[in-house]
Amino acid sequence: MTAQIAEKLRYQGEDVAMCTNPLSDYFAMGGTNPRFESNCTALWRGYVGS
């Protein structure tokens, strides 16, 4: 399994990586899941949140 590119959070002026995918719960509850093309095995969800 390929490690996925982390979501980014800006905290006190610094970008830090998150070890979670906070939008996955939203999509699981019926939120609109955008269909992006994945061109990298480290980015199966098709987007990086920041």
mmJSON file of the N, C-alpha and C atoms, coordinates in Angstrom:
{"data_MODEL":{"atom_site":{
"group_PDB":["ATOM","ATOM","ATOM","ATOM","ATOM","ATOM","ATOM","ATOM","ATOM","ATOM","ATOM","ATOM","ATOM","ATOM","ATOM","ATOM","ATOM","ATOM","ATOM","ATOM","ATOM","ATOM","ATOM","ATOM","ATOM","ATOM","ATOM","ATOM","ATOM","ATOM","ATOM","ATOM","ATOM","ATOM","ATOM","ATOM","ATOM","ATOM","ATOM","ATOM","ATOM","ATOM","ATOM","ATOM","ATOM","ATOM","ATOM","ATOM","ATOM","ATOM","ATOM","ATOM","ATOM","ATOM","ATOM","ATOM","ATOM","ATOM","ATOM","ATOM","ATOM","ATOM","ATOM","ATOM","ATOM","ATOM","ATOM","ATOM","ATOM","ATOM","ATOM","ATOM","ATOM","ATOM","ATOM","ATOM","ATOM","ATOM","ATOM","ATOM","ATOM","ATOM","ATOM","ATOM","ATOM","ATOM","ATOM","ATOM","ATOM","ATOM","ATOM","ATOM","ATOM","ATOM","ATOM","ATOM","ATOM","ATOM","ATOM","ATOM","ATOM","ATOM","ATOM","ATOM","ATOM","ATOM","ATOM","ATOM","ATOM","ATOM","ATOM","ATOM","ATOM","ATOM","ATOM","ATOM","ATOM","ATOM","ATOM","ATOM","ATOM","ATOM","ATOM","ATOM","ATOM","ATOM","ATOM","ATOM","ATOM","ATOM","ATOM","ATOM","ATOM","ATOM","ATOM","ATOM","ATOM","ATOM","ATOM","ATOM","ATOM","ATOM","ATOM","ATOM","ATOM","ATOM","ATOM","ATOM","ATOM","ATOM"],
"id":[1,2,3,4,5,6,7,8,9,10,11,12,13,14,15,16,17,18,19,20,21,22,23,24,25,26,27,28,29,30,31,32,33,34,35,36,37,38,39,40,41,42,43,44,45,46,47,48,49,50,51,52,53,54,55,56,57,58,59,60,61,62,63,64,65,66,67,68,69,70,71,72,73,74,75,76,77,78,79,80,81,82,83,84,85,86,87,88,89,90,91,92,93,94,95,96,97,98,99,100,101,102,103,104,105,106,107,108,109,110,111,112,113,114,115,116,117,118,119,120,121,122,123,124,125,126,127,128,129,130,131,132,133,134,135,136,137,138,139,140,141,142,143,144,145,146,147,148,149,150],
"type_symbol":["N","C","C","N","C","C","N","C","C","N","C","C","N","C","C","N","C","C","N","C","C","N","C","C","N","C","C","N","C","C","N","C","C","N","C","C","N","C","C","N","C","C","N","C","C","N","C","C","N","C","C","N","C","C","N","C","C","N","C","C","N","C","C","N","C","C","N","C","C","N","C","C","N","C","C","N","C","C","N","C","C","N","C","C","N","C","C","N","C","C","N","C","C","N","C","C","N","C","C","N","C","C","N","C","C","N","C","C","N","C","C","N","C","C","N","C","C","N","C","C","N","C","C","N","C","C","N","C","C","N","C","C","N","C","C","N","C","C","N","C","C","N","C","C","N","C","C","N","C","C"],
"label_atom_id":["N","CA","C","N","CA","C","N","CA","C","N","CA","C","N","CA","C","N","CA","C","N","CA","C","N","CA","C","N","CA","C","N","CA","C","N","CA","C","N","CA","C","N","CA","C","N","CA","C","N","CA","C","N","CA","C","N","CA","C","N","CA","C","N","CA","C","N","CA","C","N","CA","C","N","CA","C","N","CA","C","N","CA","C","N","CA","C","N","CA","C","N","CA","C","N","CA","C","N","CA","C","N","CA","C","N","CA","C","N","CA","C","N","CA","C","N","CA","C","N","CA","C","N","CA","C","N","CA","C","N","CA","C","N","CA","C","N","CA","C","N","CA","C","N","CA","C","N","CA","C","N","CA","C","N","CA","C","N","CA","C","N","CA","C","N","CA","C","N","CA","C","N","CA","C"],
"label_alt_id":[null,null,null,null,null,null,null,null,null,null,null,null,null,null,null,null,null,null,null,null,null,null,null,null,null,null,null,null,null,null,null,null,null,null,null,null,null,null,null,null,null,null,null,null,null,null,null,null,null,null,null,null,null,null,null,null,null,null,null,null,null,null,null,null,null,null,null,null,null,null,null,null,null,null,null,null,null,null,null,null,null,null,null,null,null,null,null,null,null,null,null,null,null,null,null,null,null,null,null,null,null,null,null,null,null,null,null,null,null,null,null,null,null,null,null,null,null,null,null,null,null,null,null,null,null,null,null,null,null,null,null,null,null,null,null,null,null,null,null,null,null,null,null,null,null,null,null,null,null,null],
"label_comp_id":["MET","MET","MET","THR","THR","THR","ALA","ALA","ALA","GLN","GLN","GLN","ILE","ILE","ILE","ALA","ALA","ALA","GLU","GLU","GLU","LYS","LYS","LYS","LEU","LEU","LEU","ARG","ARG","ARG","TYR","TYR","TYR","GLN","GLN","GLN","GLY","GLY","GLY","GLU","GLU","GLU","ASP","ASP","ASP","VAL","VAL","VAL","ALA","ALA","ALA","MET","MET","MET","CYS","CYS","CYS","THR","THR","THR","ASN","ASN","ASN","PRO","PRO","PRO","LEU","LEU","LEU","SER","SER","SER","ASP","ASP","ASP","TYR","TYR","TYR","PHE","PHE","PHE","ALA","ALA","ALA","MET","MET","MET","GLY","GLY","GLY","GLY","GLY","GLY","THR","THR","THR","ASN","ASN","ASN","PRO","PRO","PRO","ARG","ARG","ARG","PHE","PHE","PHE","GLU","GLU","GLU","SER","SER","SER","ASN","ASN","ASN","CYS","CYS","CYS","THR","THR","THR","ALA","ALA","ALA","LEU","LEU","LEU","TRP","TRP","TRP","ARG","ARG","ARG","GLY","GLY","GLY","TYR","TYR","TYR","VAL","VAL","VAL","GLY","GLY","GLY","SER","SER","SER"],
"label_asym_id":["A","A","A","A","A","A","A","A","A","A","A","A","A","A","A","A","A","A","A","A","A","A","A","A","A","A","A","A","A","A","A","A","A","A","A","A","A","A","A","A","A","A","A","A","A","A","A","A","A","A","A","A","A","A","A","A","A","A","A","A","A","A","A","A","A","A","A","A","A","A","A","A","A","A","A","A","A","A","A","A","A","A","A","A","A","A","A","A","A","A","A","A","A","A","A","A","A","A","A","A","A","A","A","A","A","A","A","A","A","A","A","A","A","A","A","A","A","A","A","A","A","A","A","A","A","A","A","A","A","A","A","A","A","A","A","A","A","A","A","A","A","A","A","A","A","A","A","A","A","A"],
"label_entity_id":["1","1","1","1","1","1","1","1","1","1","1","1","1","1","1","1","1","1","1","1","1","1","1","1","1","1","1","1","1","1","1","1","1","1","1","1","1","1","1","1","1","1","1","1","1","1","1","1","1","1","1","1","1","1","1","1","1","1","1","1","1","1","1","1","1","1","1","1","1","1","1","1","1","1","1","1","1","1","1","1","1","1","1","1","1","1","1","1","1","1","1","1","1","1","1","1","1","1","1","1","1","1","1","1","1","1","1","1","1","1","1","1","1","1","1","1","1","1","1","1","1","1","1","1","1","1","1","1","1","1","1","1","1","1","1","1","1","1","1","1","1","1","1","1","1","1","1","1","1","1"],
"label_seq_id":[1,1,1,2,2,2,3,3,3,4,4,4,5,5,5,6,6,6,7,7,7,8,8,8,9,9,9,10,10,10,11,11,11,12,12,12,13,13,13,14,14,14,15,15,15,16,16,16,17,17,17,18,18,18,19,19,19,20,20,20,21,21,21,22,22,22,23,23,23,24,24,24,25,25,25,26,26,26,27,27,27,28,28,28,29,29,29,30,30,30,31,31,31,32,32,32,33,33,33,34,34,34,35,35,35,36,36,36,37,37,37,38,38,38,39,39,39,40,40,40,41,41,41,42,42,42,43,43,43,44,44,44,45,45,45,46,46,46,47,47,47,48,48,48,49,49,49,50,50,50],
"pdbx_PDB_ins_code":[null,null,null,null,null,null,null,null,null,null,null,null,null,null,null,null,null,null,null,null,null,null,null,null,null,null,null,null,null,null,null,null,null,null,null,null,null,null,null,null,null,null,null,null,null,null,null,null,null,null,null,null,null,null,null,null,null,null,null,null,null,null,null,null,null,null,null,null,null,null,null,null,null,null,null,null,null,null,null,null,null,null,null,null,null,null,null,null,null,null,null,null,null,null,null,null,null,null,null,null,null,null,null,null,null,null,null,null,null,null,null,null,null,null,null,null,null,null,null,null,null,null,null,null,null,null,null,null,null,null,null,null,null,null,null,null,null,null,null,null,null,null,null,null,null,null,null,null,null,null],
"Cartn_x":[0.838,0.0,0.887,0.587,1.346,0.839,1.757,1.364,0.765,-0.295,-0.995,-0.446,-0.561,-0.145,-1.059,-0.466,-1.226,-1.991,-3.122,-3.827,-2.948,-3.117,-2.294,-3.16,-2.623,-3.291,-2.299,-2.744,-1.874,-2.177,-1.162,-1.308,-0.199,-0.587,0.348,1.376,0.877,1.72,2.585,2.416,3.229,2.331,2.716,1.968,2.384,1.412,1.679,0.81,1.311,0.579,-0.409,-1.58,-2.586,-2.545,-2.714,-2.721,-4.144,-5.013,-6.416,-6.954,-8.074,-8.761,-10.118,-10.205,-11.447,-12.631,-12.424,-13.558,-14.15,-13.436,-13.962,-15.264,-15.404,-16.654,-17.794,-17.502,-18.506,-18.994,-18.071,-18.449,-19.229,-18.862,-19.554,-20.999,-21.27,-22.626,-23.471,-22.953,-23.739,-23.332,-22.251,-21.768,-21.276,-21.289,-20.866,-19.366,-19.005,-17.609,-17.132,-16.262,-15.8,-14.995,-15.149,-14.441,-13.241,-12.101,-10.869,-10.124,-9.326,-8.489,-7.238,-6.931,-5.728,-4.617,-3.509,-2.398,-1.174,-1.406,-0.324,-0.874,-0.148,-0.635,-0.635,0.007,0.011,-1.144,-2.081,-3.176,-4.466,-4.877,-6.071,-7.346,-7.398,-8.612,-8.755,-7.674,-7.756,-7.627,-7.393,-7.231,-6.378,-5.84,-5.153,-5.801,-6.359,-6.978,-5.904,-6.156,-5.213,-5.978],
"Cartn_y":[-1.179,0.0,1.247,2.165,3.404,4.417,5.047,6.118,7.258,7.846,8.909,10.28,11.218,12.589,13.164,13.785,14.267,15.554,15.715,16.991,18.011,19.292,20.327,21.255,21.653,22.587,23.698,24.934,26.061,26.414,26.315,26.589,27.533,28.674,29.706,30.043,30.169,30.558,29.466,28.241,27.126,26.034,25.454,24.335,23.045,22.299,21.013,19.954,18.739,17.632,17.036,16.661,15.993,14.503,13.69,12.236,11.719,12.485,12.108,12.745,12.26,12.827,13.321,14.564,15.046,15.082,15.208,15.237,13.855,12.785,11.444,11.182,11.7,11.545,12.296,13.481,14.271,13.506,12.954,12.202,10.94,10.287,9.077,9.373,10.598,10.967,11.491,11.405,11.792,13.104,13.709,14.94,14.662,15.669,15.507,15.251,14.103,13.708,14.059,15.066,15.441,14.314,14.116,13.048,13.631,13.629,14.086,12.892,13.128,12.07,11.95,10.742,10.493,10.096,10.82,10.481,10.031,9.671,9.288,8.27,7.198,6.188,6.697,7.835,8.418,9.395,9.42,10.385,9.786,8.626,7.961,8.777,9.633,10.41,11.523,11.854,12.789,14.257,14.58,15.972,16.045,17.21,17.474,18.685,18.518,19.644,20.507,21.779,22.688,23.861],
"Cartn_z":[0.0,0.0,0.0,-0.867,-0.973,0.044,0.767,1.687,0.874,1.378,0.668,1.043,0.12,0.379,1.461,2.46,3.625,3.317,4.008,3.989,4.708,4.383,5.006,5.844,6.964,7.859,8.19,8.038,8.41,9.857,10.713,12.142,12.563,13.083,13.53,12.448,11.204,10.087,9.512,9.969,9.496,8.932,7.792,7.219,7.906,8.415,9.051,8.384,8.326,7.708,8.705,8.213,9.038,8.742,9.751,9.572,9.497,8.887,8.736,7.471,7.018,5.86,6.322,6.811,7.418,6.468,5.193,4.263,3.999,4.337,4.065,4.827,6.047,6.799,6.113,5.61,4.89,3.657,2.894,1.699,2.071,3.16,3.597,4.02,4.487,4.91,3.746,2.539,1.382,0.745,1.212,0.595,-0.818,-1.64,-3.023,-3.079,-3.589,-3.717,-5.119,-5.25,-6.579,-7.2,-8.481,-9.189,-9.928,-9.252,-9.854,-10.42,-11.438,-11.972,-11.12,-10.718,-9.939,-10.892,-10.871,-11.748,-10.953,-9.692,-8.794,-7.794,-7.541,-6.598,-5.161,-4.898,-3.559,-3.367,-4.33,-4.24,-4.817,-4.289,-4.795,-4.586,-3.56,-3.342,-4.357,-5.083,-6.194,-5.84,-4.586,-4.19,-2.93,-2.646,-1.393,-0.769,0.405,1.113,1.758,1.748,2.416,2.994],
"occupancy":[1.0,1.0,1.0,1.0,1.0,1.0,1.0,1.0,1.0,1.0,1.0,1.0,1.0,1.0,1.0,1.0,1.0,1.0,1.0,1.0,1.0,1.0,1.0,1.0,1.0,1.0,1.0,1.0,1.0,1.0,1.0,1.0,1.0,1.0,1.0,1.0,1.0,1.0,1.0,1.0,1.0,1.0,1.0,1.0,1.0,1.0,1.0,1.0,1.0,1.0,1.0,1.0,1.0,1.0,1.0,1.0,1.0,1.0,1.0,1.0,1.0,1.0,1.0,1.0,1.0,1.0,1.0,1.0,1.0,1.0,1.0,1.0,1.0,1.0,1.0,1.0,1.0,1.0,1.0,1.0,1.0,1.0,1.0,1.0,1.0,1.0,1.0,1.0,1.0,1.0,1.0,1.0,1.0,1.0,1.0,1.0,1.0,1.0,1.0,1.0,1.0,1.0,1.0,1.0,1.0,1.0,1.0,1.0,1.0,1.0,1.0,1.0,1.0,1.0,1.0,1.0,1.0,1.0,1.0,1.0,1.0,1.0,1.0,1.0,1.0,1.0,1.0,1.0,1.0,1.0,1.0,1.0,1.0,1.0,1.0,1.0,1.0,1.0,1.0,1.0,1.0,1.0,1.0,1.0,1.0,1.0,1.0,1.0,1.0,1.0],
"B_iso_or_equiv":[0.0,0.0,0.0,0.0,0.0,0.0,0.0,0.0,0.0,0.0,0.0,0.0,0.0,0.0,0.0,0.0,0.0,0.0,0.0,0.0,0.0,0.0,0.0,0.0,0.0,0.0,0.0,0.0,0.0,0.0,0.0,0.0,0.0,0.0,0.0,0.0,0.0,0.0,0.0,0.0,0.0,0.0,0.0,0.0,0.0,0.0,0.0,0.0,0.0,0.0,0.0,0.0,0.0,0.0,0.0,0.0,0.0,0.0,0.0,0.0,0.0,0.0,0.0,0.0,0.0,0.0,0.0,0.0,0.0,0.0,0.0,0.0,0.0,0.0,0.0,0.0,0.0,0.0,0.0,0.0,0.0,0.0,0.0,0.0,0.0,0.0,0.0,0.0,0.0,0.0,0.0,0.0,0.0,0.0,0.0,0.0,0.0,0.0,0.0,0.0,0.0,0.0,0.0,0.0,0.0,0.0,0.0,0.0,0.0,0.0,0.0,0.0,0.0,0.0,0.0,0.0,0.0,0.0,0.0,0.0,0.0,0.0,0.0,0.0,0.0,0.0,0.0,0.0,0.0,0.0,0.0,0.0,0.0,0.0,0.0,0.0,0.0,0.0,0.0,0.0,0.0,0.0,0.0,0.0,0.0,0.0,0.0,0.0,0.0,0.0],
"pdbx_formal_charge":[null,null,null,null,null,null,null,null,null,null,null,null,null,null,null,null,null,null,null,null,null,null,null,null,null,null,null,null,null,null,null,null,null,null,null,null,null,null,null,null,null,null,null,null,null,null,null,null,null,null,null,null,null,null,null,null,null,null,null,null,null,null,null,null,null,null,null,null,null,null,null,null,null,null,null,null,null,null,null,null,null,null,null,null,null,null,null,null,null,null,null,null,null,null,null,null,null,null,null,null,null,null,null,null,null,null,null,null,null,null,null,null,null,null,null,null,null,null,null,null,null,null,null,null,null,null,null,null,null,null,null,null,null,null,null,null,null,null,null,null,null,null,null,null,null,null,null,null,null,null],
"auth_seq_id":[1,1,1,2,2,2,3,3,3,4,4,4,5,5,5,6,6,6,7,7,7,8,8,8,9,9,9,10,10,10,11,11,11,12,12,12,13,13,13,14,14,14,15,15,15,16,16,16,17,17,17,18,18,18,19,19,19,20,20,20,21,21,21,22,22,22,23,23,23,24,24,24,25,25,25,26,26,26,27,27,27,28,28,28,29,29,29,30,30,30,31,31,31,32,32,32,33,33,33,34,34,34,35,35,35,36,36,36,37,37,37,38,38,38,39,39,39,40,40,40,41,41,41,42,42,42,43,43,43,44,44,44,45,45,45,46,46,46,47,47,47,48,48,48,49,49,49,50,50,50],
"auth_comp_id":["MET","MET","MET","THR","THR","THR","ALA","ALA","ALA","GLN","GLN","GLN","ILE","ILE","ILE","ALA","ALA","ALA","GLU","GLU","GLU","LYS","LYS","LYS","LEU","LEU","LEU","ARG","ARG","ARG","TYR","TYR","TYR","GLN","GLN","GLN","GLY","GLY","GLY","GLU","GLU","GLU","ASP","ASP","ASP","VAL","VAL","VAL","ALA","ALA","ALA","MET","MET","MET","CYS","CYS","CYS","THR","THR","THR","ASN","ASN","ASN","PRO","PRO","PRO","LEU","LEU","LEU","SER","SER","SER","ASP","ASP","ASP","TYR","TYR","TYR","PHE","PHE","PHE","ALA","ALA","ALA","MET","MET","MET","GLY","GLY","GLY","GLY","GLY","GLY","THR","THR","THR","ASN","ASN","ASN","PRO","PRO","PRO","ARG","ARG","ARG","PHE","PHE","PHE","GLU","GLU","GLU","SER","SER","SER","ASN","ASN","ASN","CYS","CYS","CYS","THR","THR","THR","ALA","ALA","ALA","LEU","LEU","LEU","TRP","TRP","TRP","ARG","ARG","ARG","GLY","GLY","GLY","TYR","TYR","TYR","VAL","VAL","VAL","GLY","GLY","GLY","SER","SER","SER"],
"auth_asym_id":["A","A","A","A","A","A","A","A","A","A","A","A","A","A","A","A","A","A","A","A","A","A","A","A","A","A","A","A","A","A","A","A","A","A","A","A","A","A","A","A","A","A","A","A","A","A","A","A","A","A","A","A","A","A","A","A","A","A","A","A","A","A","A","A","A","A","A","A","A","A","A","A","A","A","A","A","A","A","A","A","A","A","A","A","A","A","A","A","A","A","A","A","A","A","A","A","A","A","A","A","A","A","A","A","A","A","A","A","A","A","A","A","A","A","A","A","A","A","A","A","A","A","A","A","A","A","A","A","A","A","A","A","A","A","A","A","A","A","A","A","A","A","A","A","A","A","A","A","A","A"],
"auth_atom_id":["N","CA","C","N","CA","C","N","CA","C","N","CA","C","N","CA","C","N","CA","C","N","CA","C","N","CA","C","N","CA","C","N","CA","C","N","CA","C","N","CA","C","N","CA","C","N","CA","C","N","CA","C","N","CA","C","N","CA","C","N","CA","C","N","CA","C","N","CA","C","N","CA","C","N","CA","C","N","CA","C","N","CA","C","N","CA","C","N","CA","C","N","CA","C","N","CA","C","N","CA","C","N","CA","C","N","CA","C","N","CA","C","N","CA","C","N","CA","C","N","CA","C","N","CA","C","N","CA","C","N","CA","C","N","CA","C","N","CA","C","N","CA","C","N","CA","C","N","CA","C","N","CA","C","N","CA","C","N","CA","C","N","CA","C","N","CA","C","N","CA","C","N","CA","C"],
"pdbx_PDB_model_num":[1,1,1,1,1,1,1,1,1,1,1,1,1,1,1,1,1,1,1,1,1,1,1,1,1,1,1,1,1,1,1,1,1,1,1,1,1,1,1,1,1,1,1,1,1,1,1,1,1,1,1,1,1,1,1,1,1,1,1,1,1,1,1,1,1,1,1,1,1,1,1,1,1,1,1,1,1,1,1,1,1,1,1,1,1,1,1,1,1,1,1,1,1,1,1,1,1,1,1,1,1,1,1,1,1,1,1,1,1,1,1,1,1,1,1,1,1,1,1,1,1,1,1,1,1,1,1,1,1,1,1,1,1,1,1,1,1,1,1,1,1,1,1,1,1,1,1,1,1,1]
}}}
